[in-house]
Amino acid sequence: MTGAVDTGKTTLLRALAQTGILPHERVVVVDAGDELHLTRLRVITQAGWEDTEEPDGLRQALRRRPDRLIVGELRGTRLLDYLEIGLTTSLGLLATLPLRQPEDFVDHIRALLPRRQWALPEDMVAAQISQGVDLLIAMQRDKRGRRRVARVVQPLPDGTVRTAFAD
């Protein structure tokens, strides 16, 4: 889920997790402050960011052998770890990301790469994202203050997005 502050990213994440994850599945939740309140799920670990050292924090969560990994909010280079997990596992991944527009996702990843001293060709970055991320859900607040899903997009290998749903 992408969107500015207070657009409903966490609320939608909670709803998707509570209704879309089967009760028997093993779930690891990484959330700074227990905002998600996932009561119906078999949460095997709930770790705050203070318990997960970069860059191995999300990898530590994988040692719990989850069927699903839910991250309350991805910031900074943790996003790169998350993308790598999406590329190398078959886990169901859910997370929120504080970006105003999903089209900014590829550029955001490119800007983070030097912080990890990773050098990838421009076209390869977009291709990797399209393989590791299935959908981006863009949340917005309307003029009356209601939170809503504005768009659902799919990242493409050329760095653009294909709109699957638009409100």
N, C-alpha and C positions, 0 to 999 in steps of 0.2 A: 504494500500500500504506500502510495506517495501522497504528499500534500503538505500544506503549511501547518503551523501550530493550530491545534483546536479545530481540525476539520473532520475528526471522527476516525482517524486511522486506527487507533487502538480499539475503539468500539467495534469497528468492522472486523479487525483481526480476532477479537474475542468471539464474535458471532460466527465467523467462519470456522474457528477452532472448535467451538462447542457443538456446531451442527454438522461439520464435515469430517471430523475425525472419529473413528470408531472407538467405542469404550475400551476395547481390549488392546489398542495400540499403545506402545510405550512412547511417552512424550517427554522431551527435555525442553524446559522453558528457561530462557536467559532473559531476565528482565530486571532493570535497575531497582524499581520499587514495586512491588507486587500489584501492578495496575491491572493485570489481565484477569485475575480471579477465575481461573479455569477449574471449576468445581466438578464438572462431569467427567473429566478426563483422568486417565491413569498417568499422572505427572510423576515421573520417577526422580527427577531432580529439578529444583528451581534455584538457579544461581543468579546472584546479582553481578553486575559488571565488576564490582570490587573483588569478586571471587574468581574472575577470569582475566588473567594477565595477557596482554597483547604480545605477540601475535597468535599465541596458542589457545586463547580462551575458547573459541568455538570448537577447536579441535579436541580440547579436553571434554567438552560436552558430548562429542561423538563417542568417546570411550564408554559411555553409558549404554551404547547400542540402541539408540532410539529408532522408532519408526518415523517419528516426526520431530523436527526441531523448530521451535518457535522463538523468535527474538523480538523482544518488545520494541526496541528501536536500534537501528544500525546507524552508527556515526563513524566518521573517519575511516581508518584502514580496516576496521572490523568488516566493512563492506566487502573488501577484497577477500577476506577469509570466507565470508558467506558465499561469494561468487565461486570460489574454488571448491567449496563443499558441493554447490549445485552442479559443478562440472564433473566431480569425481565420485558422487554417490547417487543412490536412487531414493534418497530420503524425500519425504514431503517437507518442504521448507515454507515457512510463513514469517514475514517480518514487516515492520514499518520503516519508512525512510523519509526523513524530512526534506523532501524536494518539492518545489512548487509544481513543476511540470515533469511528466515522465520522459519527455524529449531530452531533458537535461541529464538523464541517467548515464548515457555513454560518455559525455564530456566530464561528468563527475568522476567516473571511474578513471578516465585518462588523467585527470588532475591528481588522483591519489597514487598512481603508479610510482612516481618518483619518490614518494615518501617511504616506499618499501624497496626502492632501488631496483624496481622491475622495469625492464625495457622491452616493450612489445611493439611491433609495427601497428600503425593506426588501424588498418583494416582487420588485423587479427584481434584487437580489443573488441570491436563490435561483433565479430564472429563468435568470440568466446562468450560474450554477454548473451547473444541470441541462443546459444546452446545451454547456458546455465540458468537462464531466467525465462520462465514460460510466459508470465503475464505481469504487467504493472497496472495496478488499480489506482486511478487518480481521484482523490477525495477533494471536495471543495465545500465552502460555506456559501450559501446563496445570500441574496440581499436581505432576506428576512431572518438570517442566522441559522437556517436549517442546514444540517450536514447531509451531504449526498455523494453518491458515486457519480462523478462527472464523466469519466471515460475509463474504458479498459483497453489497454494496448498490448501488443506483442512486439518485443524487440526483434529487429531483423538484422541479418548479417552485414548489411551495408551501413548500419548505424542509425537508420531511421526506425520508425515504429509503424505498425499497421493497427488501425483502430478496429477493435472487435465490437465495441459498444460505445456510444456517445449519447449523453442525455440532452 
